[in-house]
């Protein structure tokens, strides 16, 4: 099992604190080590994001990565539910066309609606969900990479 992401560890700490529950020992140790590091190195310029592993040098912010992961999972779900037997190329072209048409015709109108109010077409609902992540909808080349790697994220 892969190591939990730093934001997931912090959420685990938050959830335990909010519930008044003790932290699991591994989460407590992780948190204590990061806070000790911050206290030791803050005078030298270390910030909390870096101390807790949230800031990646040269990388995207954790919230951008999380939104990208959610968008990609939603796109994979779209393929799995509506194009399960299609080849990768056919699925990429079909999803790209759906997204392009949706963005041109419905995205602004649907942005103000609650998810449950979006038309019953599950394909459009998934396209809308991918767009609500705040990440741009990928082009065909990136879609091919996303759909060609179903185990990512």
C-alpha positions as CSV (number, residue, x, y, z in Angstrom):
1,X,0.0,0.0,0.0
2,X,1.5,3.4,-0.9
3,X,2.4,5.9,1.7
4,X,-0.5,8.3,2.4
5,X,-0.2,11.8,0.9
6,X,0.6,14.6,3.4
7,X,-2.8,16.2,3.0
8,X,-4.4,12.9,3.8
9,X,-2.3,12.5,6.9
10,X,-3.3,16.1,8.0
11,X,-6.9,15.3,7.4
12,X,-6.5,12.1,9.5
13,X,-5.1,14.3,12.4
14,X,-7.9,16.8,12.0
15,X,-10.7,14.2,11.9
16,X,-9.3,12.5,15.1
17,X,-9.0,15.8,16.9
18,X,-12.5,16.9,15.8
19,X,-14.0,13.6,17.0
20,X,-12.0,13.8,20.3
21,X,-10.3,10.5,19.4
22,X,-6.6,9.6,19.9
23,X,-4.5,9.6,16.9
24,X,-3.3,6.3,15.4
25,X,0.4,5.9,16.5
26,X,1.8,6.3,12.9
27,X,-0.2,9.5,12.3
28,X,0.9,10.9,15.7
29,X,4.5,10.2,15.0
30,X,4.3,11.7,11.5
31,X,2.7,14.8,12.9
32,X,5.1,15.2,15.7
33,X,8.1,14.8,13.4
34,X,6.8,17.4,11.0
35,X,6.0,19.9,13.8
36,X,9.4,19.4,15.4
37,X,11.0,20.1,12.0
38,X,9.0,23.2,11.5
39,X,9.8,24.5,15.0
40,X,13.5,23.8,14.4
41,X,13.8,25.3,11.0
42,X,11.1,28.1,10.8
43,X,13.7,30.7,11.9
44,X,15.7,29.7,8.8
45,X,12.7,30.2,6.5
46,X,10.9,26.8,6.5
47,X,7.2,27.3,6.2
48,X,4.4,24.9,7.4
49,X,3.6,23.7,3.8
50,X,7.2,22.6,3.3
51,X,7.6,21.1,6.8
52,X,4.5,19.0,6.4
53,X,5.3,18.0,2.8
54,X,2.5,19.9,1.2
55,X,4.8,22.1,-0.9
56,X,6.6,20.5,-3.7
57,X,9.5,22.3,-5.2
58,X,8.7,23.0,-8.8
59,X,5.5,21.1,-8.5
60,X,1.8,22.0,-8.3
61,X,0.1,23.0,-5.1
62,X,-1.5,20.0,-3.3
63,X,-5.0,21.4,-4.0
64,X,-4.3,21.5,-7.7
65,X,-3.0,17.9,-7.7
66,X,-6.0,16.8,-5.7
67,X,-8.3,18.5,-8.2
68,X,-6.4,17.0,-11.2
69,X,-6.7,13.5,-9.6
70,X,-10.4,13.9,-9.1
71,X,-10.9,15.1,-12.6
72,X,-9.0,12.2,-14.0
73,X,-10.9,9.7,-11.9
74,X,-14.2,11.2,-13.2
75,X,-12.9,10.9,-16.8
76,X,-12.0,7.3,-16.3
77,X,-15.4,6.7,-14.8
78,X,-17.0,8.2,-17.9
79,X,-15.1,5.8,-20.1
80,X,-15.8,2.8,-17.8
81,X,-19.5,3.5,-17.7
82,X,-20.2,4.7,-21.2
83,X,-17.4,3.4,-23.5
84,X,-16.3,0.1,-21.8
85,X,-15.8,-1.8,-25.0
86,X,-14.5,1.0,-27.2
87,X,-10.8,1.1,-28.2
88,X,-8.7,3.8,-26.5
89,X,-8.7,5.9,-29.7
90,X,-12.5,5.7,-30.0
91,X,-13.1,6.5,-26.4
92,X,-10.7,9.5,-26.5
93,X,-12.4,11.0,-29.5
94,X,-15.9,10.4,-28.1
95,X,-15.1,11.9,-24.7
96,X,-13.3,14.8,-26.3
97,X,-16.3,15.5,-28.5
98,X,-18.8,15.2,-25.6
99,X,-16.7,17.6,-23.5
100,X,-16.3,20.1,-26.4
101,X,-20.0,20.1,-27.1
102,X,-20.9,20.4,-23.4
103,X,-18.6,23.3,-22.8
104,X,-19.9,25.1,-25.9
105,X,-23.6,24.6,-25.2
106,X,-24.2,23.8,-21.5
107,X,-21.4,24.5,-19.2
108,X,-22.3,28.1,-18.3
109,X,-26.0,27.2,-17.8
110,X,-25.2,24.2,-15.7
111,X,-22.6,25.9,-13.5
112,X,-25.3,27.6,-11.5
113,X,-27.3,24.4,-11.0
114,X,-26.9,21.9,-8.3
115,X,-25.4,18.6,-9.4
116,X,-28.8,16.8,-9.0
117,X,-30.4,19.4,-11.3
118,X,-28.1,18.8,-14.2
119,X,-29.9,16.9,-17.0
120,X,-30.3,13.2,-16.4
121,X,-27.7,12.3,-19.1
122,X,-25.0,10.7,-17.0
123,X,-22.3,11.5,-19.6
124,X,-23.1,15.2,-19.3
125,X,-23.2,14.9,-15.5
126,X,-19.7,13.4,-15.5
127,X,-18.3,16.0,-17.9
128,X,-19.8,18.7,-15.6
129,X,-18.2,17.0,-12.5
130,X,-14.8,16.9,-14.2
131,X,-15.1,20.6,-15.0
132,X,-16.3,21.5,-11.5
133,X,-12.9,20.4,-10.2
134,X,-11.6,23.6,-11.5
135,X,-9.1,22.0,-13.8
136,X,-9.4,22.4,-17.6
137,X,-10.7,19.5,-19.5
138,X,-7.8,17.8,-21.2
139,X,-7.3,17.7,-25.0
140,X,-7.1,14.4,-26.9
141,X,-3.4,13.8,-26.2
142,X,-3.8,14.2,-22.4
143,X,-7.0,12.2,-22.5
144,X,-5.1,9.3,-24.1
145,X,-2.6,9.4,-21.3
146,X,-5.3,9.6,-18.6
147,X,-7.4,6.7,-20.1
148,X,-4.4,4.7,-21.1
149,X,-3.2,4.5,-17.5
150,X,-6.2,3.3,-15.5
151,X,-4.2,2.5,-12.4
152,X,-2.9,6.1,-11.9
153,X,-4.0,8.0,-8.8
